[in-house]
Amino acid sequence: MDPALTAQNFVLKCEDCEETSVCTCRICDVALCREHFGNHMDTNHKLCKTKNNSICTKHSLLFKHYCRSCVKPICSDCVRYEDHSTHGLSDPAAMLDFYKEIIALENAELHNVIKPFYKTILDVIDERRSELDINFTKARENVKEFGRKLHEQVDIAVMHYYETLAANEKEQLEKIQFDLNVFQQRIEEIEKKLEDNAKLLQRNDPFDLLTLFKSSLADFPIYPELFEFNIPVFQPNVPDFKTLLHIAGEISYIPRTENPLSLKCKHFQLSRSQLLEHPLHKSSSSNFNILDLSCLQSDGVLTVGKNNQFKQLQFKWGKFYHVQTNEIECRSQYVAISPNDAIYFSDTVNRSIKKYGNVYCHILIDVIDFDDLEPRGLTFTPSGFLTTEPRIIRPGAVDVDRNGKLWMEHSTSGELAVIRYLR
């Protein structure tokens, strides 16, 4: 092994003489030894002590090994005094090559996939911002046009009131003028009668009076009735602000739920890196054949696989335990745990869903039969409802998110789709 690749030599060297550095200048971004850091000791520079990444901070010893289970380098005292006996230890140089490979693959993924994806998102955001500007401007123009049309309708309504008043005024004035003409004519008739009577009073011949005089008092008490007239009173019904908004219309905001973007990472070897970052609770051999699993609250998981048997993994002890007896087989690839810890699984032979008590009770109950359809993919909603997808052809895995959406994975394309809302 090349000594330069060991963990003991993972330290910064002085930029001037290749000696071990004791500090770095943050302004100049260089590492310096004791002999050469003097030129940077003024107010224009910022020195800080070099952190020795090859020293165990707990025991102050050089790192000797890399613990794959704890995902960190350890020293001899870590091995001696801490429980690493069942952990896998690796040479730091080998882990260096591994992490360099991971970093190179991650950089390729970041450069070729993720960064262009986020640039695409920026383009979409700019497009949506432009779309927002256009639509808000259009909405304001529509409001302005609404105001113009509303004023136009108000003017039409005012003109209608004016025309209605004018027509009614004309009609009533004509009636008043008719009454005026009738009674003016009666006054003229009365004046003429007075004049005729005055002439008769000047006559002395009794025969003239007896033959010419005719009384008209019986005619004048009879006169036509006056036409009724109505006084116009305008009672405005001016709508208030809220009523006007309710009558005129409202501003609604249509949600833009479509999201055409999807980040499809190749992951390369990132899964290996994630396993190193998150230690396993328990690993099983490939012949265990785990087909499905379901969480048991926070204590562990329930698996179904080899020999058609349930097994329970307790996180605290890291061991698998048999759950069901040998007399009962779980002929299923799908299992789900209810909120009260009852075990539900699909019987692929009888095409039914069965309830198997719980992890401590061995009582088998048929829940529902599906005749010619086979229930596939079992899961419980947040509100405690059991959901499944009865199909003849396997549709893929299903699951429910926290918003109550039932998701399904297409068996051929691998794309996710929302089957239905469960709330």
C-alpha positions in Angstrom: 0.0 0.0 0.0 1.3 3.5 -0.8 1.9 5.3 2.5 0.8 8.5 0.9 -2.8 7.1 0.6 -3.3 6.1 4.2 -5.5 8.0 6.6 -2.5 9.1 8.7 -1.4 11.3 5.8 -4.8 13.0 5.2 -3.3 16.4 6.3 -2.7 19.7 4.5 0.9 20.5 3.4 2.5 23.9 3.5 2.3 25.7 0.2 6.0 26.7 0.3 7.9 23.7 1.7 5.5 20.7 1.8 5.9 20.4 5.5 2.9 19.7 7.7 0.8 22.8 8.0 -0.3 24.4 11.3 -2.6 27.0 10.0 -4.3 28.4 6.9 -4.7 31.9 5.6 -8.4 32.3 4.8 -7.8 35.4 2.6 -5.0 33.8 0.5 -6.5 30.3 0.7 -3.2 28.7 1.4 -1.9 26.2 4.0 1.3 27.3 6.0 3.8 25.7 8.3 5.3 27.3 11.5 8.2 28.8 9.5 6.2 30.4 6.7 3.0 31.7 8.4 4.8 34.9 9.7 4.3 36.8 6.5 0.5 36.5 6.9 0.4 37.9 10.5 -1.1 41.3 9.8 -4.6 42.8 9.6 -4.9 42.1 5.9 -4.8 38.3 6.5 -6.9 35.9 8.5 -5.2 32.9 10.0 -6.9 29.9 11.5 -5.5 26.7 12.9 -5.4 23.7 10.6 -7.9 21.0 11.5 -6.1 17.6 11.5 -8.7 15.3 10.0 -6.5 12.2 10.7 -6.7 12.5 14.5 -9.5 10.9 16.5 -11.1 13.8 18.5 -12.2 11.4 21.2 -8.9 9.6 21.9 -6.4 11.9 20.2 -4.9 9.0 18.2 -4.3 8.6 14.5 -7.1 6.8 12.6 -6.3 3.2 11.8 -9.5 1.8 10.4 -12.8 2.7 8.7 -15.9 1.3 10.3 -18.5 0.5 7.5 -21.3 0.0 10.1 -20.7 3.3 11.9 -19.7 5.1 8.6 -16.7 6.8 10.1 -12.9 6.4 10.6 -11.8 5.0 14.0 -8.6 4.7 15.9 -7.1 1.7 17.9 -8.8 2.8 21.1 -12.1 3.0 19.4 -11.7 -0.7 18.4 -10.4 -1.5 21.9 -12.9 0.3 24.1 -16.0 0.6 21.9 -18.2 -2.1 20.5 -17.0 -2.5 17.0 -16.4 -6.3 17.3 -19.4 -7.2 15.0 -18.8 -4.3 12.6 -17.0 -4.5 9.3 -13.7 -2.7 9.2 -12.0 -1.5 6.0 -8.6 0.0 5.1 -8.9 3.8 4.8 -7.1 3.8 1.5 -9.7 1.4 0.0 -12.5 3.6 1.3 -10.6 6.6 -0.2 -10.8 5.1 -3.7 -14.5 4.2 -3.1 -15.4 7.7 -2.0 -13.5 9.2 -4.9 -15.5 7.0 -7.2 -18.7 8.1 -5.5 -17.7 11.7 -5.7 -16.8 11.5 -9.4 -20.1 9.8 -10.1 -22.0 12.3 -8.1 -20.3 15.2 -9.8 -21.2 13.6 -13.2 -24.8 13.3 -12.0 -24.9 16.9 -10.7 -23.3 18.3 -13.9 -25.1 16.2 -16.5 -28.6 15.8 -14.9 -29.3 17.7 -11.8 -27.8 21.1 -12.7 -29.5 21.2 -16.2 -32.7 20.1 -14.5 -32.6 23.0 -12.1 -31.7 25.4 -14.9 -34.8 24.1 -16.7 -36.8 24.9 -13.5 -35.4 28.4 -13.6 -36.6 28.7 -17.2 -40.0 27.4 -16.1 -40.1 29.9 -13.2 -39.2 32.8 -15.6 -41.9 31.6 -18.0 -44.5 31.4 -15.2 -43.5 34.9 -14.0 -44.0 36.3 -17.5 -47.3 34.4 -17.6 -48.3 35.9 -14.3 -47.5 39.4 -15.5 -49.5 38.9 -18.7 -52.5 37.5 -16.9 -52.5 40.1 -14.1 -52.3 42.8 -16.7 -55.1 41.3 -18.6 -57.2 40.9 -15.5 -56.6 44.6 -14.6 -57.7 45.6 -18.2 -60.8 43.4 -17.8 -61.6 45.2 -14.5 -61.1 48.6 -16.2 -63.3 47.5 -19.1 -65.9 46.3 -16.6 -65.9 49.7 -15.0 -66.4 51.4 -18.4 -69.3 49.1 -19.2 -70.8 49.6 -15.8 -70.7 53.4 -16.1 -72.2 52.9 -19.6 -75.1 50.9 -18.1 -75.5 53.4 -15.3 -75.8 56.2 -17.9 -78.4 54.1 -19.8 -80.3 53.5 -16.6 -80.3 57.3 -15.8 -81.5 58.1 -19.3 -84.2 55.5 -19.0 -85.4 57.3 -15.8 -85.3 60.7 -17.5 -87.4 59.4 -20.5 -89.9 57.7 -18.1 -90.3 60.9 -16.1 -90.7 63.0 -19.3 -93.3 60.7 -20.7 -95.3 60.7 -17.5 -95.0 64.4 -17.1 -96.3 65.0 -20.7 -99.3 62.7 -20.0 -100.3 64.4 -16.8 -99.7 67.9 -18.2 -102.1 67.1 -21.1 -104.7 66.0 -18.7 -104.3 69.2 -16.6 -104.5 71.3 -19.8 -107.7 69.5 -20.7 -109.2 70.3 -17.3 -108.0 73.9 -17.7 -109.7 74.3 -21.1 -113.0 72.8 -19.9 -113.4 75.1 -16.9 -112.1 78.1 -18.8 -114.9 77.5 -21.3 -117.4 77.3 -18.4 -116.2 80.7 -17.1 -116.7 82.1 -20.6 -120.2 80.7 -20.7 -121.0 82.2 -17.3 -119.7 85.6 -18.4 -121.8 85.5 -21.6 -124.9 84.6 -19.5 -124.3 87.5 -17.2 -124.0 89.8 -20.2 -127.3 88.4 -21.7 -129.1 88.8 -18.4 -127.9 92.4 -18.1 -129.4 93.3 -21.5 -132.7 91.7 -20.5 -132.8 93.8 -17.4 -132.7 96.9 -19.5 -135.9 95.8 -21.4 -139.2 97.2 -20.2 -141.5 95.0 -22.3 -142.7 92.2 -20.2 -143.3 90.0 -23.3 -139.6 90.3 -24.1 -138.6 89.1 -20.7 -141.1 86.3 -20.7 -140.0 85.0 -24.1 -136.3 85.7 -24.1 -135.2 84.7 -20.5 -134.2 81.1 -19.8 -132.5 80.2 -16.6 -129.1 78.3 -16.8 -128.5 77.8 -13.1 -129.3 74.1 -13.5 -126.5 73.6 -16.0 -123.5 75.1 -14.1 -123.6 72.8 -11.0 -122.9 69.9 -13.3 -119.2 69.8 -14.2 -116.7 67.1 -15.1 -114.4 65.6 -12.5 -110.8 66.7 -12.4 -108.2 64.2 -13.6 -106.0 62.7 -10.8 -102.3 63.5 -11.0 -99.4 61.7 -9.4 -96.3 63.4 -7.9 -93.1 61.6 -9.0 -90.8 60.5 -6.2 -87.5 58.8 -7.1 -86.2 56.4 -4.4 -82.7 55.4 -5.4 -81.5 51.9 -4.4 -77.8 52.4 -4.5 -76.0 49.0 -3.9 -73.2 49.1 -1.4 -69.7 47.9 -2.2 -70.1 44.2 -1.2 -73.5 44.0 -3.0 -72.0 45.5 -6.2 -69.1 43.0 -6.1 -71.6 40.1 -5.6 -73.7 41.3 -8.6 -71.0 42.4 -10.9 -68.6 39.4 -10.6 -65.6 38.1 -8.7 -61.9 37.5 -9.2 -61.0 33.8 -9.1 -57.6 32.2 -9.1 -57.2 29.0 -11.1 -54.6 26.8 -9.6 -51.8 25.6 -11.9 -51.3 22.1 -10.7 -49.6 20.6 -13.7 -45.9 19.9 -13.1 -44.3 18.7 -16.4 -40.9 18.4 -14.7 -39.6 15.2 -13.2 -36.0 14.6 -12.1 -34.9 11.1 -13.2 -31.5 10.4 -11.7 -29.5 7.5 -12.8 -28.1 7.3 -9.2 -25.0 5.4 -10.5 -23.5 4.1 -7.2 -25.3 6.5 -5.0 -27.3 3.7 -3.4 -24.1 2.3 -2.0 -23.2 5.7 -0.6 -26.6 6.0 1.0 -26.2 2.6 2.7 -22.9 3.8 4.1 -24.5 7.0 5.4 -27.4 5.2 7.0 -26.3 2.0 8.8 -28.5 -1.1 8.3 -30.5 -2.4 11.2 -30.4 -5.9 9.8 -29.3 -7.6 6.6 -30.6 -10.9 5.3 -29.2 -13.3 2.8 -30.5 -13.4 -0.8 -32.3 -16.7 -0.2 -34.6 -15.1 2.3 -36.7 -13.8 -0.6 -38.4 -10.8 1.0 -41.5 -10.1 -1.1 -43.2 -7.3 0.9 -42.8 -5.5 4.2 -45.0 -3.2 6.4 -44.0 -1.0 9.4 -45.0 -2.0 12.9 -45.4 1.4 14.5 -41.8 2.4 15.4 -40.7 -0.9 16.8 -39.9 -2.8 13.6 -41.1 -4.2 10.4 -43.1 -7.2 9.3 -41.8 -9.1 6.3 -43.3 -11.9 4.1 -41.1 -14.1 2.0 -39.4 -17.5 2.0 -41.6 -20.5 2.9 -44.7 -18.3 2.9 -44.0 -17.2 6.4 -44.2 -13.9 8.2 -41.2 -12.7 10.0 -40.8 -9.7 12.4 -37.7 -7.6 12.6 -37.3 -5.8 15.9 -35.1 -2.7 15.5 -33.9 -2.8 19.1 -32.5 -6.3 18.9 -31.8 -6.5 15.1 -33.2 -10.1 14.9 -35.9 -11.8 12.8 -38.7 -13.6 14.6 -41.3 -16.0 13.3 -44.8 -14.5 13.5 -47.2 -17.2 12.2 -47.3 -20.9 13.0 -46.3 -23.6 10.5 -49.9 -24.6 10.0 -50.8 -21.3 8.3 -49.2 -20.1 5.1 -49.2 -16.6 3.7 -49.5 -17.2 0.0 -49.1 -13.6 -0.9 -46.7 -10.9 -2.0 -48.6 -8.1 -0.4 -49.0 -7.4 3.4 -50.2 -4.4 5.4 -50.5 -3.6 9.1 -53.7 -1.9 10.3 -53.5 1.0 12.9 -54.4 -1.6 15.6 -51.6 -3.9 14.5 -53.8 -6.5 12.7 -52.1 -8.2 9.8 -53.9 -8.1 6.4 -52.6 -10.1 3.4 -53.9 -11.0 -0.1 -54.4 -14.7 -0.8 -53.3 -15.1 -4.4 -54.8 -18.6 -4.7 -58.3 -18.0 -3.3 -58.3 -14.4 -4.6 -59.2 -12.9 -1.2 -58.0 -10.6 1.5 -57.4 -12.3 4.9 -56.9 -10.9 8.3 -54.4 -12.7 10.5 -55.1 -11.4 14.0 -51.9 -9.6 15.0 -48.3 -10.4 15.7 -49.3 -12.1 19.0 -52.6 -13.7 18.0 -52.9 -16.5 15.4 -56.6 -16.2 14.3 -57.2 -16.3 10.5 -60.3 -14.5 9.2 -61.5 -14.0 5.6 -62.2 -10.3 5.0 -63.4 -10.2 1.4 -63.4 -12.4 -1.7 -62.8 -11.0 -5.2 -64.0 -13.9 -7.4 -62.2 -13.6 -10.7 -60.0 -10.6 -9.7 -56.8 -10.8 -7.6 -56.2 -8.1 -4.9 -52.8 -6.7 -5.3 -51.0 -4.0 -3.4 -52.4 -3.5 0.2 -52.1 -0.3 2.2 -53.9 1.6 4.9 -55.0 5.2 4.5 -54.1 7.7 7.3 -57.7 7.5 8.4 -57.5 3.7 8.8 -59.2 2.4 5.6 -57.7 -0.6 3.8 -57.2 0.0 0.1 -56.3 -2.5 -2.6 -56.2 -2.7 -6.4 -58.1 -5.8 -7.7 -56.6 -6.5 -11.1 -56.2 -9.5 -13.4 -52.8 -8.1 -14.6 -50.4 -6.8 -12.0 -50.7 -3.0 -12.0 -47.7 -2.4 -9.8 -47.0 -1.3 -6.3 -49.4 1.1 -4.5 -49.1 3.4 -1.6 -50.8 6.3 0.2 -49.2 9.6 1.0 -50.0 11.9 3.9 -52.5 13.9 1.8 -54.7 10.8 1.2 -53.6 10.2 -2.4 -53.5 6.6 -3.6 -50.4 6.2 -5.9 -49.8 3.4 -8.3 -46.6 2.4 -10.2 -47.1 1.3 -13.7 -45.7 -2.2 -14.3 -44.1 -1.5 -17.6 -43.2 2.2 -17.7 -42.4 2.5 -14.0 -44.2 5.9 -13.9 -46.2 6.9 -10.9 -49.9 7.9 -11.2 -52.6 9.0 -8.7 -55.4 6.4 -8.7 -57.8 8.3 -6.6 -58.2 10.6 -3.6 -59.2 8.7 -0.5 -60.5 11.7 1.5 
